[in-house]
């Protein structure tokens, strides 16, 4: 089974947006690979902002303006 992982910061997507991500990633992956839709697994991981680094700083720090 193919697995697609989507990592987001906490609060970056609401329930409807997550639903759309699951539907669209699955649809596009099926179109590209030809693998049956029921074989795909989509995992959405929500990460705390202190666990995401951008440019050598945590996203939490960047949001606080430091």
ZIJOPE-V795810 format. One record per helix or strand of 2 or more residues. SS is the DSSP state (@ for helix, = for strand). FROM is the first residue (numbers start at 0). TO is the last residue. Records with the same first field share a line. If there is no record, write none. Layout:
SS: FROM-TO + FROM-TO
//
This chain:
=: 2-8 + 40-46 + 52-53 + 56-57
@: 14-32 + 36-38 + 48-50 + 58-63
//
